[in-house]
């Protein structure tokens, strides 16, 4: 088996792992450089490759990166205009989206039938106006494009021939087969805006590939599956929130049995919280939400809190406040402000940096209130644990009042509670037992807990989700993700089993484009709907809507000890 290197770019550190034959050979880490993410990636890669005994062996590289997430949160993408085809119905002005929307004539109805053609001259005028206003990227979205992408494809053709400076134009139907128009607009606009940043990152990674003997490169997506680097250039938005996904996949790779569990990944800047229900990761019902943007990106459920090993600590004589700000490294490593890490070092539970610095800083913090350094450290540790417990309880309270989906099924109507806490991240060995004790729940700190997220990235496999919509009354079948609009041969004989066979066949094609080969048995039909089409008192056909998925999976890591 070839060597696999997994790299997870965290808020504070970039962790790396070297795998061979599903066993961990080595781990390494480097500081994360937020201005140049590839710098930490290269440093971590160089460190981990020192452990390779066979220098001429090709490496497969799996990345979990904060690049797309940071670009969205920090608003670093290109100014993007959304050219939309809203058609009749709800007024587009009522959508309340924080993007500049430009409307054009032309519409597709809910069945996927063209009810009004595009006005290509109008589109030319609108794009010229978009250029004059300084927009650098373009997204095109029709209300029912997932049921017939004809108009979006016509827009792409026009841009390709007359406005190549706006290539690649992001088309909404390629990102999701779901109908939610506002979410599809948001997903397309964000995707178009960060495409240039993703292209720059890909170019940097190509340089790294030339320097080292690296073959294929994959990036972890928000749903726990991976996508080949080149394929991600068209759909970079799918790589948002890959960090929490890496945590969940790491938990699955390193833990034999998981039922109802909460996964806590404690980093230097933030702590990520994700959940398992009956052994499956919970997924967002509609799609990922990031920084107030509601998208259609398939994603695991996760919540982030500004609490980490390097979070700044304040004390007013009564209450300890931790985070969400991070002012730098811990005092023991020369940082300017006391952190939870300093408290752990002062209590003798970790041996990094200069313990005397931590004790001196803790003494200065507690002295005005008659608190000695040890007691001050214990207060900080307790405050850290209580903040984590409060957040976890709040998450479960929220989950139990709204529908949340697992990857393959709807959550049953029952109260969801954790029976296990799974911990990872640098400070996990010390804080997870205290959090678990406070909640009265069993716990496991993962083997290789400092690099468990990198292991999750390395052990993941490519995955895709595909939508099939077939209308036998019209004799049409649409696969939006593949740009396909085809005639249904012998529509009278088309049934649910035929639709499933077509969905599986097309998913295999889609997976090949994404960089992997799958067997039919590896594909799961996750959604299926069948409606009778009635005219008068007679059924004139059926409408089939199916969603097929190459389910995210991880290879178990052998020496897990969990």
Secondary structure, DSSP 8 states (H G I E B T S, - for coil): --EEEEEEE-SSEEEEEEEETTEEEEEEEEE--SS-HHHHHHHHHHHHHTT-S-TTS-EEEEEE-SHHHHHHHTT-S--EEEEEE--SSS-GGGG--SSEEEE-S-EE-TTS-EEE---HHHHHHHHHHHHHTT--EEEEEETTTTT--HHHHHHHHHHHHH-GGG-S-EEHHHH-----HHHHHHHHHHHHHHHHHHHHHHHHHHHHHHHTTEEEEEEE-TTS-EEEHHHHTT-GGGGTTHHHHHHHHHHHHH-S--SSEEEEEE-SS-EEEEEEETTEEEE-SS--EETTEE-----B-EEEES--TT--EEE-SS-EEE-S---SS-GGGT-SS--HHHHHHHTTS---S-HHHHHHHHHHHHHTTT--HHHHHHHHHHHHHHHHHHHHHHHHHHHTTS--EESSSB--SS----SEEEEESTTHHHHHHHHHHHHT-EEEE-TTGGGHHHHHHHHB-B--EEEEEEETTTTEEEEGGGTEEEE-TTGGG--HHHHHHHHHHHHHHHHHHTT----GGGEEEEEEEEEEEEETTEEEEEEEEEEEEE---B---TT---
